[in-house]
Structures are given as C-alpha cells and as structure tokens.
Amino acid sequence: MSSPVISVKGLKKAFKDKEVLKEVNFEVQRGEIFALLGSNGAGKTTTVNILSTLLKLDGGEVTICGHNVMVQSELVRKSISLTGQFSALDGMLTGRENLLMIAKLRRVPNPAQVADNLLTKFSLQEAANLRADKYSGGMKRRLDIAMSLIGNPEVIFLDEPTTGLDPEARLEVWNTVKELAGGGTTILLTTQYLEEAEQLADRISILHGGNIITTGTLTELKKMFPKAEVEYIEKQPTLEEIFLAIISKKEEK
C-alpha cells in the first residue's frame, strides 16, 4: 500500500488544564473520504486546526502529503484547503468576485477562467453576478467549497460542512463531496451528523474522550454491534445505534 496522505501518530493537545486530545492515531489514504465522528466538544475541530497548521500540537507527529506540520508548515499549507464550520465568503462580493479574489491571492494562472470553470462545476453560473449574501445556505456552502478548490489542493478539510443547512442543501453538499473524492481529492470530514458519515465516508473514526476508540468501514463498525434480531426481516443497525453502543461499551470499561 502507498504511503498515507495524512498520518497522525500520538497526537496530543491541551488547553490550560483540560486535555482535549490524549493519544490520537489515524491515517487517510489518497482519494479517500475519511470521517472523524464525535459528539460536540470531542476535539474534532481541534484536530482539524492542528492538521491545517492553525494550532500547534503538544505531542505526537502529524504529516500531510509527506510534510511535517510543525517543521514544514508552509509546504503543508500549499497542499491543503480548509472549509470551516462558518462560511468564509464576503457577502458584499458576487460569487464570481469571491472566486476571483481567492484565485488572485493564490496567484493561480488565468484567474477569470478558473472562476468561470468553478461556477460551472458547482452549478452557480446563473448566480455568478449575485451578491453572495443573497445566496441560499446550500449555494453559499457550494461556493465556499469551490473557493477551497482553487489551486488544486491534494487534501481538503471539511469541518462540519453542513451544520445549519436544511436537508435539501445538505444533499447538495454531499453530492459535491462525492464528486471531489471521485476526482482523486483526499477529504477529511468532521461531523456530528451520523447520517452524513454513513452516506459519505469510506472509513469512519470515532473520537471520544480524547482518543480514537475505533476506526473502520461502516460494514466493519456494524460487526461491533450486537447481532441483529431476526423478526420478519433482519433489522440492520443504523450508524447512530453503532456509535452509541461503541461509546457505551468504552465507558463501561
């Protein structure tokens, strides 16, 4: 197997006296959608902020595309893009102007062409000349993700990308994420929506109590759940039931 695009070994982080990340370990392969699943306050955003060089780790080793986040942070930043929980759009600018601004900041060739290509890719041509503050929630998120693609990053971090979106807008974002991974982009997704991880992720890690308590495909996680009762039909457990069962089992220990 080729080297992982993201490698996290023994990651630790504390804020004052509170130890948020105790010993976090996981790897993400190229072109994979990897979901970091956990309750509010589990440390998902802290993990993403460390991986994207916004926070310094207290212990462990993290490499992105072969670059160490502590000593090669500039090279890491050239390889990644981050879409946070809250939109990074300038509402006073149009959709096209937002894209042009980022393209110029990243000094990509032909910024106008890049902007037009992304507007087409994300089905935003008709809204291209509308101010971004007039966009719906789903359109804003699509534009946000389009902006994160400028410069062709190898890795995209999506930190709770559908928080606050209605079901239709959430579906729009899901389709976008699937298309990106289909094109070879590596995606690390944090979410507290269990259905989101179930729909999107190739593999899922559950972050709880400062540690990764399990990692696997949805099929592998289902095997950790008690055997389904057979009534008229065999009932398959949902990811929510698996998540709660794994956490309960961990806390009992």
N, C-alpha and C positions, 0 to 999 in steps of 0.2 A: 504494500500500500504506500502511496506517496505521502510526503510529509504533510501534516495538517496545516491548514491556512491559519487557524487560530489555535494556540496552545496555552493553556492556563494550568500552572502547577503550583500548588500550595499557596494560593492567593490569600493574603490577609489584609484586613483594613479595620481600623478602629477610629471612632470619633470620641475624643476625651476618654471616658471610662467605658464606653459602650463598644464592644467587639461586634462589628457588623458581619464581617467575613472572617471565618476562622481557619478554614483549610479547603479552599475551593479548587477543584480539579476538573477540567473537561477539555476536549479537543473538537474542532469543527473542520470537516473536510471541504475541499473545493466544490462549489456549486450546491452545497447543502443548505437547507433551511433548518436551522437549529433553534429550538425554542427553550428559553430559560423561563421556567414557570415557577411562580411563588406568590404567596399572599402579599398584601400591602406591607411594606417595611421589611421584606425578606432580604433586601440587598441587591435586587435586580439592577436598579438604576446605578447604584454604586459600582457594581461590576462593569457595566457598560461604560461609565465615566472613566474608569481605570483603563479599560481596553482601548478607549479612544483618546487617551493621553490627557484627559481633563482633570484627573485626580492622580496623585501619587500613591502607589501601593506601599504597605508597611512591611510586607514579606512575600516571598514566593517569586515566581518568574512568569512573565507573560510575553509571548511573541506573536506578532501579526505579520503574515507573509514573510516569515523568517527574520523579522526585525524586532529587537527587544524594546518594549515600550519605555523603559527607563533610560536607556543609553542611545536609542536611535529613534526618538520620538518624532523627529521631522520626517524620516522615511516612512514611519507608521502613518502619519497624517496624510502623506501623499497616496497611500494605498487604500484609505478608508473614506467612508462618509457616514455621518450620523444624522438620523432624523429623530429628534427628541419627542417627549410627550406633548409638547406645545408647539404650535405652528411657528416657523421661523420666517414667515412671509412678511413683506412690507405691504400692508393693506392699502397704502396710498398709491402704490405702483400697479400697473396692469400685470396680468400673468406673464406676458412676453417680456415686460420690463424687469420683472423679478428674475427671470431666467437669464436675460442679457447681463444683468448686474453680476450674478454669480459667475457666468462664463467669463466676463472681463476680469473679475477678481482672481479667477483661477488661470487666467491667461491662456485660455484654450484658443486654437486657431478657428477662424470663421464663427464668432460668437452668434451672429444672427442666424446662420444656418443651423447651428446646434440648438438654438432656442426653438426654431420652427420645427425641427425634427422631433424634439421632445413634446411640443404641443400636439403634434400629430400622433405620436406614440401613446400619449396619455389622453387622447380624445378631448383636447381642450382648445382646438382651433377656433371654434365659434366664440369661446370666451376669452380669446387671446388678448383682446383690447379692452376688456372689462377690468375695473379695479379689483384687486384680489379680495378686498373686504366685502365685495358683493357676491363672492363665490359661496356655494353651499359647503357644508362640512366635508363631504366626500371629495368635492373638487379641490378644496384647499389642501387636503391630505395628498391627493394625486399630484398637485403642483409642488408640494413640499418634497415628495419622493422624487419627482422629476428633477428638481434642483439638486438633490443629493446625488444624481447620476452624472452630473456634469464633470467631465474629466475621467470618466470610465473607471471608477474605483473598483478594486477587486473585492472589497468587503463592504457591506452596508450593515450598520447597526440600526435597528428599528426598535426604539424604546416605547413600548405600549402604543403602537401606531394608531389604534382605533379607539382609544379612550374618548368617550363622549360622543362618538358617532352613532347615528341611527343604523338599524340593520341593513338598509339598502346601501348606505355609504360604506359600511364595514365590508360588505360583499365586494364593492368596487375596489377597495384597498387589497382585499385578499387576492382578487384576480391579478392585480398589478404585481403583488409579491410573487405569485406563482410564475408569472411571465419572466420576471427578473431572474429567478433561480433557473428557469428553463434556458435562459441565455448564458448561464455559467457564472452568474454573480453569487458569491457566498453571502448568506444572510444570517445574522444572529438577531433573533426576535425575542424581546421580553414581553410577557403578557400575564395578566391575571385572569383573562378570559380563557377558560378551559376549552371551550368550543373552538377558539382561534388556533390554539396549539394542535388540537385534533385535526382541524381542516388543513393546516399549512405545513406542519413540521415533519421533516424526515426523521428527526430524533428529538427527544424531549428530555431536558434535565430538570429535576425538581430541587429548587433551592429552599432550604428550611433550616432555621436555627444556625445560620452562618455556614452551612455545609451543603454540598450537593449530596442528597440522600439516595438518589438513583438516577440513572440515565439509560435511555433505550428508545426503541421504536414504540409506537403505540401498541403493536402486537406483543412486544416483549413486556411492556408495562401491564398489559392485560393478564399475562401469565402470573403476575404477582398478586392478582386479585383472587379471592376465593372462587372456587369453581361455580359456574353458573347453575342455578336451579333449573331443572327441566320441568316445565309445566306442559302447556300445549305446544309452545315453541321455546327454544333455548334463548334466554334473555342475555344479551351481551352487555357487560358493564360499560357505562359511559366513562370518559376520562375524569369527570368530576368525582364519580364514585371511587375510581382508582386512586386519584390524588388524595382524597380524604382518608382512604384506607391505608395508604402508604405512610402518610403523616401520623395517623393514629398509632400504627404499628411502631414507628420510630419513637414516638413519645412514651409509649408503654415501656420501651427498653430503658 
